């Protein structure tokens, strides 16, 4: 089974799409990964995530402070929420299952099977 491709081809990539892309790439698990609780994920190395986002958007001065501002923009839009009481932990609250056709468990299974 191959990992579903989440590359977004139409228009500029949005931050939430970029995060999903990283979350489904097993080579990125050292700095961003699913927590195992639904669509919740943790930035274990927020600076690395920010660096890669800056590289993708051609913004070399990108840092976690700026990236988190982008994440806060999604709170009102009900795309991503911050998990209270946990540092660098967020949750997709939009209907990703209908968007992607996968459950969080499906995605985790892909990542685990990919590592074997």
N, C-alpha and C positions, 0 to 999 in steps of 0.2 A: 504494500500500500504506500502510495506516495503522499507526501504532505500536500494539502490543498494550497494552491498558489493564491496569495492575497495581494499580489502586485496590482496596483490600481493604475490603469493606463489612461483614463480620461481626465484631463485637467491636472492642475497641481495637486500633489498629495497633501492631505490634511494630517495634522498631528496624530489624531486618533487612529487613522489608517496606518500611519508609520509605526505607531506603537504595536498595533496588531501584527504588522509585518515582522517586527522584531520578536514578538511573543511566539510567533509560529516558526521561527528560525532557530533550530537547536544550537547553532553556533553562538547565539546571543544570550543563552540562558545564564551565563555568569554575571550579567549585569541587568537583565530584566526577565522575569519569569512569572508564571501563574502561581498563585498560592495554593491552589487545590480547592478553593472555596468559590465555586461558581465562576463568574467572570472577573474575579478579583486578581490583581497582579501587583507585583512589588518591583520597584526600581532598586535593585541591590547596589547598583553603581549609577546614581542619577547623573553624575558628571559625564560618564561615558555615553549614556543615552542622549544627553544634551549635545555632546560633541558630534555624535552621528547625525542627529537632527540638523544641527548647524551645517554639517558637511552636505547633507541632502539638499538643504534649502540655500546652499551657498552663502551661509552667514557664519563666518569664522568666529565671531564674538559670542555665539550662542552659549548660554550656560544654564544651569538648572533653574536659577531664579527666573530667567526669561521663559524657559520651557514650562515651568509651573504656572506662570501667568497664562500661558496658552491653555493649560489644563483647566484652570479656573473658569475660563471662558465657556467650557463645556458643561459646567455644573448647572447653569440655568437652562441650557438646551437639553438637559437630561440625556447626555451621551456618556459622560464619565462623572463619577462622584468620588470624593476623597473618603477613604475609610477612616472614621474618627478614631483617635487614640493610637493609630499606627503610623509610623513615619515612612514616607515614600510608598504608601500602599493606596491603590486606587481600584475602582471597580467600574467596568462598563455596565451602564444601566439601560442603554438602548437595546432594542431587540436584535442582538447580533445573530441569534439562531436563524431568524428568517432572512437576515442579510447574507449570512455565510452558508447557511444550510448545515451547520455543525453545532453541537452542544459543547460546553467547556470540556466535558469528559472526552468527547470525540477528539478534540484538539490535543488534549493531554496524552491520549492513547497514541495519536500520530507521533508526537514528540518522543514518547517512550519507545515505541516500536522502531522509530528512526535511529535510535541510539544503539539498538542491538546489532 
